[in-house]
Amino acid sequence: MTLCPTRHAELDDAALLRYSRHILLDEIGVEGQQALADAHALVIGAGGLGSPALLYLASAGVGTITVVDDDAVDLTNLQRQIAHTEARIGVNKAQSAAESMRALNPHITIRPLHERVDAARLAALLGDADVVLDCCDNFATRHAVNRACVTARVPLVSGAAVRFDGQLTTFDLRDPAQPCYHCLFGEDGDASDGPCATFGVFAPLTGIIGAAQAAEALKLLIGLPVLAGRLQLLDARTLQWREMKYRKDPACPVCGEARPA
């Protein structure tokens, strides 16, 4: 299933040169790069995962990127949150990331939002989004984003990183037969990621997972296969990946037959 975004202006000569290494790829070409230019990505969180994801979405030419974060840059963030600088300590992370993205690619539209989104706000933001990247660091927000994406049928790319352990998957919620985040991680129990301030996190791990989230989002936007139904688990100590397959839960209260009408 491929997305059908609103078509923007044709790529000009400068854009064709800028994105030429993409265009050389048979799987992308001019048509795929145009699809990226026409697309809108919504990124929740501009921290460890959001930083590399946002920079790669911007460099790859995604035409509109909305980034949401209500937190401010702190000195402890700079060990891994590469979209920020020491000069921006105290600045809102969405605003700081937007500055880095504009420096990298001033030819796209960037919408930084300094706010914490609730269910109603998420529904509004998803109205014109083609893909959502969950780069947040708390379980409650992950589930709120998932519920909104299920309702709006917008694909969701999910990543997590704590200590030396990373995980990555994609929920292609355009297809009602596909599982959602709740099918994989229920809201009961102690499944929370836990804050980096408590457990710590290996700096390059967030870069690996965040960049992989960007890769999944770009592939979704140009119609290439993604990790739907497959959870990738990375042990950064050994740099070994494991894969776990998962299915839709018919009893899922969010996307299953038992969900409220």
WORABEL-V529969 format. One record per pair of residues at least 24 apart in sequence whose C-alpha atoms are under 10 Angstrom apart, sorted by the first residue. I is the first residue (numbers start at 1). GAP is how many residues later the second one is. D is the distance in Angstrom with one decimal. If there is no record, write none. Layout:
I_GAP_D + I_GAP_D
This chain:
1_171_9.2 + 1_173_7.9 + 1_174_8.0 + 1_219_9.1 + 1_222_7.1 + 1_223_9.4 + 1_224_9.7 + 2_172_9.3 + 2_218_7.5 + 2_219_7.3 + 2_220_7.3 + 2_221_5.1 + 2_222_8.6 + 3_32_8.6 + 3_36_8.9 + 3_127_7.3 + 3_128_9.5 + 3_151_9.9 + 3_171_9.1 + 3_217_7.9 + 3_218_6.4 + 3_219_7.8 + 3_220_7.3 + 4_31_8.3 + 4_34_9.1 + 4_35_8.9 + 4_126_8.8 + 4_217_9.0 + 4_218_9.9 + 5_29_10.0 + 5_30_7.2 + 5_31_9.1 + 5_32_9.4 + 5_33_5.9 + 5_34_6.0 + 5_35_8.3 + 5_123_9.1 + 5_124_9.3 + 5_125_7.4 + 5_216_9.0 + 6_29_9.0 + 6_31_9.9 + 6_32_6.1 + 6_33_7.7 + 6_34_9.7 + 6_122_9.7 + 7_27_8.1 + 7_28_7.8 + 7_30_8.4 + 7_31_5.5 + 7_32_8.6 + 8_26_8.1 + 8_27_9.0 + 8_29_7.2 + 8_30_5.4 + 8_31_9.0 + 8_55_8.7 + 9_25_8.7 + 9_28_8.6 + 9_29_8.4 + 10_24_7.2 + 10_27_8.9 + 10_28_9.5 + 11_26_8.1 + 15_46_8.8 + 15_92_8.9 + 18_41_9.2 + 18_42_9.2 + 18_43_9.0 + 18_87_9.8 + 19_40_8.7 + 19_41_7.2 + 19_42_7.6 + 21_39_10.0 + 22_38_8.1 + 22_39_10.0 + 27_192_9.5 + 27_195_8.3 + 27_196_9.1 + 27_197_7.8 + 28_190_10.0 + 28_191_9.1 + 28_194_7.0 + 28_195_9.3 + 28_196_9.1 + 29_193_9.9 + 31_191_8.5 + 32_186_9.5 + 32_187_9.5 + 32_189_8.1 + 32_190_5.3 + 32_191_8.4 + 32_192_10.0 + 33_27_8.4 + 33_28_7.5 + 33_29_8.5 + 33_30_9.9 + 33_185_9.7 + 33_188_9.5 + 33_189_7.9 + 34_27_8.9 + 34_28_9.1 + 34_29_9.0 + 34_188_9.1 + 35_26_9.6 + 35_27_8.3 + 35_28_8.8 + 35_183_9.6 + 35_186_6.7 + 35_187_6.2 + 35_188_9.4 + 36_24_7.8 + 36_25_6.2 + 36_26_4.7 + 36_27_6.3 + 36_28_9.0 + 36_181_9.9 + 36_182_7.3 + 36_183_9.6 + 36_184_9.8 + 36_185_6.3 + 36_186_7.0 + 37_24_5.8 + 37_25_5.0 + 37_26_4.1 + 37_27_7.6 + 37_70_9.9 + 37_71_8.0 + 37_72_9.9 + 37_184_9.8 + 38_24_7.2 + 38_25_5.6 + 38_26_7.7 + 38_92_9.6 + 38_183_9.4 + 39_24_5.6 + 39_25_6.3 + 39_26_8.4 + 39_89_9.2 + 39_90_7.7 + 39_91_6.2 + 39_92_8.4 + 39_179_9.6 + 39_182_7.1 + 39_183_9.6 + 40_24_4.6 + 40_25_5.7 + 40_26_7.6 + 40_69_9.2 + 40_70_9.7 + 40_86_9.7 + 40_88_7.1 + 40_89_5.1 + 40_90_5.4 + 40_91_7.0 + 40_92_8.9 + 40_181_9.2 + 41_24_4.9 + 41_25_6.3 + 41_26_8.5 + 41_69_9.8 + 41_85_9.5 + 41_87_9.1 + 41_88_5.8 + 41_89_6.0 + 41_90_5.1 + 41_91_5.9 + 41_92_7.5 + 41_173_9.8 + 41_176_8.0 + 41_177_9.4 + 41_180_9.2 + 42_24_4.8 + 42_25_6.0 + 42_26_7.9 + 42_69_9.3 + 42_80_10.0 + 42_83_7.8 + 42_84_7.7 + 42_86_9.3 + 42_87_6.2 + 42_88_7.9 + 42_89_6.3 + 42_90_4.8 + 42_91_6.3 + 42_92_8.7 + 42_114_9.6 + 43_24_4.8 + 43_25_6.4 + 43_26_8.9 + 43_51_9.7 + 43_69_9.7 + 43_86_9.9 + 43_88_8.6 + 43_89_5.8 + 43_90_4.8 + 43_91_6.3 + 43_92_6.8 + 43_93_8.9 + 43_113_9.9 + 43_114_9.5 + 43_171_10.0 + 44_24_5.1 + 44_25_6.7 + 44_50_9.5 + 44_69_9.8 + 44_72_9.4 + 44_73_9.0 + 44_78_9.8 + 44_88_7.6 + 44_89_6.2 + 44_90_5.2 + 44_91_5.4 + 44_92_5.9 + 44_93_9.6 + 44_97_9.0 + 44_98_9.2 + 44_101_8.4 + 45_24_5.1 + 45_25_8.4 + 45_26_8.8 + 45_48_8.2 + 45_49_7.7 + 45_52_10.0 + 45_71_9.7 + 45_88_8.6 + 45_89_7.1 + 45_90_4.9 + 45_91_4.7 + 45_92_7.8 + 46_24_9.3 + 46_25_8.7 + 46_26_9.9 + 46_27_9.6 + 46_35_8.0 + 46_36_9.7 + 46_37_7.9 + 46_38_9.2 + 46_46_9.4 + 46_47_5.8 + 46_48_5.9 + 46_49_9.2 + 46_50_8.7 + 46_51_6.6 + 46_52_9.3 + 46_66_9.7 + 46_88_10.0 + 46_89_7.1 + 46_90_7.8 + 47_24_8.9 + 47_25_9.7 + 47_26_8.6 + 47_30_7.5 + 47_31_9.4 + 47_33_8.2 + 47_34_5.4 + 47_35_8.3 + 47_36_8.0 + 47_37_8.7 + 47_46_7.2 + 47_47_8.9 + 47_50_8.8 + 47_88_7.4 + 47_89_7.6 + 47_90_8.5 + 47_159_9.0 + 47_163_9.7 + 48_29_7.7 + 48_30_9.0 + 48_31_9.0 + 48_32_5.7 + 48_33_4.5 + 48_34_7.4 + 48_35_8.7 + 48_36_10.0 + 48_87_7.9 + 48_88_8.8 + 48_89_9.0 + 48_112_9.5 + 48_113_8.5 + 48_148_9.7 + 48_153_9.4 + 48_155_8.1 + 48_156_9.3 + 48_157_8.9 + 48_158_5.3 + 48_159_7.1 + 48_161_9.2 + 48_162_7.5 + 49_31_8.9 + 49_32_7.6 + 49_33_9.4 + 49_84_9.5 + 49_85_8.7 + 49_86_5.3 + 49_87_7.6 + 49_88_8.9 + 49_109_10.0 + 49_110_7.4 + 49_111_7.6 + 49_112_7.8 + 49_156_8.9 + 49_157_5.2 + 49_158_6.5 + 49_159_8.5 + 49_160_6.6 + 49_161_4.3 + 49_162_7.8 + 49_163_9.5 + 49_164_8.3 + 49_165_9.7 + 50_31_8.0 + 50_32_9.3 + 50_33_8.4 + 50_43_9.8 + 50_44_9.5 + 50_47_8.7 + 50_83_8.2 + 50_84_8.2 + 50_85_5.2 + 50_86_7.7 + 50_109_9.6 + 50_156_8.7 + 50_157_9.0 + 50_159_9.6 + 50_160_6.2 + 50_161_8.8 + 50_163_9.0 + 50_164_9.1 + 51_29_8.7 + 51_30_5.7 + 51_31_5.7 + 51_32_4.8 + 51_33_7.9 + 51_42_9.3 + 51_43_9.6 + 51_45_9.9 + 51_46_6.9 + 51_47_9.9 + 51_49_9.4 + 51_50_9.5 + 51_84_8.9 + 51_155_8.7 + 51_156_7.9 + 51_159_7.3 + 51_160_8.8 + 52_28_9.6 + 52_29_7.9 + 52_30_6.8 + 52_31_7.0 + 52_45_9.8 + 52_154_8.0 + 52_155_5.7 + 52_156_8.3 + 52_157_8.6 + 52_158_5.3 + 52_159_5.4 + 52_160_9.0 + 52_161_8.9 + 52_162_7.9 + 53_30_9.6 + 53_80_8.3 + 53_82_8.4 + 53_153_9.6 + 53_154_8.1 + 53_155_9.5 + 53_156_8.5 + 53_157_4.8 + 53_158_5.1 + 53_159_7.7 + 53_160_6.2 + 53_161_4.8 + 53_162_8.3 + 53_164_9.2 + 54_29_8.2 + 54_43_7.6 + 54_44_8.6 + 54_46_9.3 + 54_47_7.2 + 54_79_9.4 + 54_81_9.8 + 54_156_8.4 + 54_157_8.6 + 54_159_9.6 + 54_160_7.4 + 55_27_9.0 + 55_28_7.2 + 55_42_8.2 + 55_43_9.2 + 55_45_7.6 + 55_46_5.8 + 55_47_9.4 + 55_49_7.7 + 55_50_9.1 + 55_155_9.7 + 55_156_8.7 + 55_159_8.8 + 56_45_8.9 + 56_48_9.6 + 56_154_9.1 + 56_155_6.8 + 56_156_9.6 + 56_157_9.5 + 56_158_6.3 + 56_159_8.2 + 56_162_9.3 + 57_44_8.9 + 57_48_9.9 + 57_154_9.0 + 57_156_9.6 + 57_157_6.1 + 57_158_8.4 + 57_160_8.3 + 57_161_7.5 + 58_40_9.6 + 58_42_9.5 + 58_43_6.0 + 58_44_8.1 + 58_45_9.8 + 58_46_7.2 + 58_47_6.2 + 58_48_8.9 + 58_49_9.2 + 58_50_7.3 + 58_51_9.2 + 58_52_8.7 + 58_156_9.7 + 59_42_7.8 + 59_43_9.6 + 59_45_6.5 + 59_46_6.1 + 59_47_9.7 + 59_48_10.0 + 59_49_9.4 + 60_45_8.9 + 60_154_9.3 + 60_155_9.8 + 60_158_8.2 + 61_44_7.7 + 61_45_10.0 + 61_46_8.2 + 61_47_6.9 + 61_48_9.8 + 61_157_9.7 + 62_43_10.0 + 62_45_9.9 + 62_46_7.1 + 62_47_8.6 + 62_48_9.7 + 62_155_9.9 + 62_156_8.2 + 62_159_9.1 + 63_44_8.1 + 63_45_5.0 + 63_46_6.0 + 63_47_8.4 + 64_43_9.9 + 64_44_6.1 + 64_45_4.6 + 64_46_5.9 + 64_47_7.7 + 64_65_9.0 + 64_66_9.9 + 65_33_9.2 + 65_36_9.6 + 65_43_7.9 + 65_44_6.3 + 65_45_5.0 + 65_46_6.1 + 65_47_8.3 + 65_64_9.0 + 66_28_9.0 + 66_32_9.1 + 66_43_8.4 + 66_44_5.9 + 66_45_4.5 + 66_46_5.9 + 66_47_7.4 + 66_59_8.7 + 66_63_8.8 + 66_66_9.5 + 67_26_9.1 + 67_27_5.8 + 67_28_8.6 + 67_30_8.3 + 67_31_7.9 + 67_43_7.7 + 67_44_6.2 + 67_45_5.0 + 67_46_6.1 + 67_47_8.7 + 67_48_9.9 + 67_66_9.5 + 68_24_9.9 + 68_25_8.5 + 68_26_5.9 + 68_27_9.1 + 68_43_8.5 + 68_44_6.1 + 68_45_4.7 + 68_46_6.2 + 68_47_6.5 + 68_48_7.4 + 68_49_7.8 + 68_57_9.9 + 68_67_9.8 + 68_68_9.6 + 69_24_6.1 + 69_25_5.3 + 69_26_8.6 + 69_28_9.8 + 69_43_8.0 + 69_44_6.5 + 69_45_5.5 + 69_46_5.8 + 69_47_6.4 + 69_48_8.6 + 69_66_9.9 + 69_67_8.6 + 70_24_7.5 + 70_25_9.7 + 70_43_7.7 + 70_44_4.8 + 70_45_4.4 + 70_46_5.4 + 70_47_8.7 + 71_43_7.7 + 71_44_8.2 + 71_45_8.7 + 72_24_8.8 + 72_42_9.2 + 73_24_9.9 + 76_121_8.8 + 77_119_9.7 + 77_120_9.8 + 77_126_9.8 + 78_125_9.4 + 79_122_9.5 + 79_123_9.0 + 79_124_6.2 + 79_125_9.3 + 80_121_8.6 + 80_122_8.0 + 80_123_4.6 + 80_124_6.9 + 80_125_8.6 + 80_126_6.9 + 80_127_7.6 + 81_122_8.2 + 81_123_9.7 + 81_125_8.1 + 81_126_8.4 + 82_121_9.6 + 82_124_9.7 + 82_125_8.4 + 116_25_9.4 + 117_24_8.6 + 117_27_9.1 + 117_28_9.1 + 118_26_7.6 + 118_27_8.9 + 118_30_9.8 + 119_25_6.5 + 119_26_7.9 + 119_28_8.4 + 119_29_6.9 + 120_28_8.7 + 121_27_9.5 + 122_25_9.5 + 122_26_6.3 + 122_27_8.6 + 122_30_9.8 + 123_24_9.5 + 123_25_5.9 + 123_26_8.2 + 123_28_8.3 + 123_29_7.4 + 124_24_9.5 + 124_28_9.8 + 126_25_9.6 + 126_26_6.8 + 126_27_9.2 + 126_28_7.5 + 127_25_7.5 + 127_27_9.2 + 128_24_9.8 + 128_26_9.5 + 129_25_7.3 + 129_26_9.3 + 130_24_6.3 + 130_25_7.3 + 130_26_9.4 + 130_87_9.3 + 130_90_9.0 + 130_91_7.5 + 131_24_5.2 + 131_25_6.1 + 131_26_7.7 + 131_41_9.2 + 131_42_9.9 + 131_85_9.9 + 131_86_6.6 + 131_87_9.1 + 131_89_7.8 + 131_90_7.6 + 132_24_4.8 + 132_25_6.2 + 132_26_8.6 + 132_38_9.9 + 132_39_9.9 + 132_81_10.0 + 132_85_7.9 + 133_24_4.8 + 133_25_6.2 + 133_26_8.1 + 133_37_9.2 + 133_77_9.3 + 133_80_7.0 + 133_81_7.9 + 133_83_9.3 + 133_84_7.4 + 134_24_5.0 + 134_25_6.6 + 134_26_8.7 + 134_36_10.0 + 134_76_9.8 + 134_79_8.7 + 135_24_6.3 + 135_25_7.3 + 135_26_9.6 + 135_71_9.9 + 135_74_9.6 + 135_75_7.6 + 135_78_8.6 + 136_24_8.1 + 136_57_9.9 + 137_24_8.6 + 137_25_9.3 + 137_55_9.0 + 137_56_6.9 + 137_57_7.6 + 137_58_6.7 + 137_59_8.3 + 138_54_6.7 + 138_55_6.4 + 138_56_7.0 + 138_57_7.4 + 139_46_9.5 + 139_48_8.1 + 139_51_9.7 + 139_52_7.7 + 139_53_5.1 + 139_54_6.6 + 139_55_8.3 + 140_47_8.2 + 140_52_8.4 + 142_39_8.1 + 142_40_9.3 + 142_43_9.9 + 142_45_9.9 + 142_50_9.7 + 143_37_9.7 + 143_38_7.2 + 143_39_7.0 + 143_42_8.9 + 143_43_8.8 + 143_44_7.5 + 143_111_9.4 + 145_36_9.3 + 146_25_9.0 + 146_27_9.4 + 146_34_7.0 + 146_35_6.1 + 146_36_7.5 + 146_108_8.4 + 146_109_9.6 + 147_33_8.6 + 147_34_8.6 + 147_35_8.5 + 147_106_9.8 + 147_107_6.3 + 147_108_8.2 + 148_106_9.6 + 149_24_7.0 + 149_25_9.1 + 149_31_8.9 + 149_32_9.8 + 150_24_8.2 + 150_25_9.7 + 150_26_8.5 + 150_29_9.5 + 150_30_7.2 + 150_31_9.3 + 150_104_7.4 + 150_105_6.6 + 151_103_8.8 + 151_104_8.4 + 155_25_9.5 + 155_62_8.7 + 155_65_8.1 + 155_66_9.8 + 155_73_9.7 + 156_24_8.6 + 156_25_8.7 + 156_57_9.8 + 156_60_9.5 + 156_61_8.3 + 156_64_9.7 + 156_72_9.8 + 157_24_9.7 + 157_55_9.5 + 157_56_6.2 + 157_57_8.4 + 157_58_9.7 + 157_59_6.8 + 157_60_6.6 + 157_63_9.4 + 157_69_9.5 + 157_70_9.0 + 157_71_9.4 + 158_51_9.4 + 158_52_9.4 + 158_54_9.9 + 158_55_7.0 + 158_58_9.5 + 158_59_10.0 + 158_73_9.6 + 159_47_9.1 + 159_50_6.3 + 159_51_7.0 + 159_52_9.9 + 159_53_8.5 + 159_54_6.6 + 159_72_9.8 + 159_73_9.5 + 159_74_10.0 + 160_33_7.3 + 160_45_9.5 + 160_46_8.0 + 160_49_7.2 + 160_50_8.5 + 160_53_9.8 + 160_73_9.6 + 161_32_7.8 + 161_33_9.6 + 161_34_9.9 + 161_35_8.8 + 161_39_9.7 + 161_40_7.1 + 161_41_8.5 + 161_42_9.6 + 161_44_6.6 + 161_45_5.9 + 161_46_9.5 + 161_47_9.4 + 161_48_7.2 + 161_49_9.0 + 161_72_9.9 + 161_73_9.1 + 161_75_9.9 + 162_31_6.9 + 162_32_7.5 + 162_33_7.8 + 162_34_6.4 + 162_35_10.0 + 162_36_9.8 + 162_37_7.0 + 162_38_6.5 + 162_39_4.9 + 162_40_7.4 + 162_41_9.7 + 162_43_8.2 + 162_44_8.3 + 163_30_9.9 + 163_31_9.8 + 163_32_9.9 + 163_33_7.6 + 163_35_9.7 + 163_36_6.1 + 163_37_5.2 + 163_38_4.0 + 163_39_5.8 + 163_40_9.2 + 163_42_8.6 + 163_43_10.0 + 163_72_9.5 + 163_73_8.9 + 163_74_9.8 + 164_35_9.9 + 164_36_8.7 + 164_37_6.3 + 164_38_5.6 + 164_39_9.0 + 164_40_9.4 + 164_41_6.8 + 164_42_9.4 + 164_70_8.1 + 164_71_6.0 + 164_72_5.1 + 164_73_6.3 + 164_74_9.4 + 164_75_9.5 + 165_36_8.4 + 165_37_8.6 + 165_40_7.7 + 165_41_9.6 + 165_44_9.9 + 165_68_7.3 + 165_69_5.8 + 165_70_5.1 + 165_71_6.2 + 165_72_8.4 + 165_74_9.9 + 166_35_9.8 + 166_36_9.9 + 166_39_6.8 + 166_40_7.8 + 166_42_8.6 + 166_43_6.6 + 166_44_9.9 + 166_66_8.2 + 166_67_5.8 + 166_68_4.9 + 166_69_6.7 + 166_70_7.5 + 166_75_9.3 + 167_38_9.9 + 167_42_7.1 + 167_45_10.0 + 167_64_6.9 + 167_65_5.5 + 167_66_4.5 + 167_67_6.1 + 167_68_9.1 + 167_74_9.3 + 167_75_9.5 + 167_76_9.5 + 168_41_6.8 + 168_42_9.0 + 168_44_7.7 + 168_45_7.2 + 168_48_9.3 + 168_59_8.2 + 168_62_8.6 + 168_63_5.9 + 168_64_5.1 + 168_65_6.7 + 168_66_8.5 + 168_75_9.7 + 169_43_9.4 + 169_44_8.2 + 169_47_8.4 + 169_57_8.3 + 169_58_5.5 + 169_59_6.7 + 169_60_7.6 + 169_61_6.2 + 169_62_4.9 + 169_63_6.3 + 169_64_9.1 + 169_74_9.9 + 169_75_9.9 + 170_43_8.5 + 170_46_7.2 + 170_47_8.6 + 170_50_9.3 + 170_56_6.7 + 170_57_5.2 + 170_58_5.0 + 170_59_7.5 + 170_60_7.7 + 170_61_8.0 + 170_62_9.8 + 171_55_8.9 + 171_56_7.8 + 171_57_5.4 + 171_58_7.3 + 171_59_9.2 + 172_48_8.5 + 172_54_8.5 + 172_55_8.8 + 172_56_6.1 + 172_57_8.9 + 173_55_9.3 + 173_82_9.2 + 176_72_9.4 + 176_79_7.7 + 176_80_8.9 + 177_70_9.3 + 177_71_7.1 + 177_72_9.9 + 177_73_9.6 + 177_78_9.0 + 177_79_9.0 + 178_50_7.6 + 178_51_7.5 + 178_68_10.0 + 178_69_7.5 + 178_70_5.9 + 178_71_9.4 + 178_77_8.8 + 178_78_9.8 + 179_49_8.1 + 179_50_7.0 + 179_67_7.9 + 179_68_5.8 + 179_69_3.9 + 179_70_6.8 + 179_71_9.0 + 179_73_8.9 + 179_75_9.8 + 179_76_7.3 + 179_77_8.5 + 180_48_9.5 + 180_49_9.1 + 180_66_10.0 + 180_67_8.9 + 180_68_7.0 + 180_69_8.6 + 180_72_8.6 + 180_74_7.8 + 180_75_6.6 + 180_76_9.1 + 181_67_9.5 + 181_71_9.9 + 181_73_9.0 + 181_74_9.3 + 182_66_9.3 + 182_67_8.6 + 182_70_6.9 + 182_71_8.1 + 182_72_6.8 + 182_73_8.1 + 182_74_9.8 + 183_63_8.2 + 183_64_7.4 + 183_65_5.9 + 183_66_5.3 + 183_67_8.7 + 183_68_8.7 + 183_69_5.9 + 183_70_8.8 + 183_71_8.3 + 183_72_8.1 + 183_73_8.6 + 184_45_9.3 + 184_47_9.1 + 184_61_9.8 + 184_62_6.9 + 184_63_8.0 + 184_64_8.2 + 184_65_8.3 + 184_68_9.6 + 186_66_8.7 + 186_67_9.6 + 202_34_8.0 + 202_35_9.3 + 204_32_8.7 + 205_29_8.7 + 205_30_9.1 + 205_31_6.6 + 205_32_9.8 + 205_34_9.7 + 208_26_9.4 + 208_28_9.4 + 209_24_9.9 + 209_25_8.7
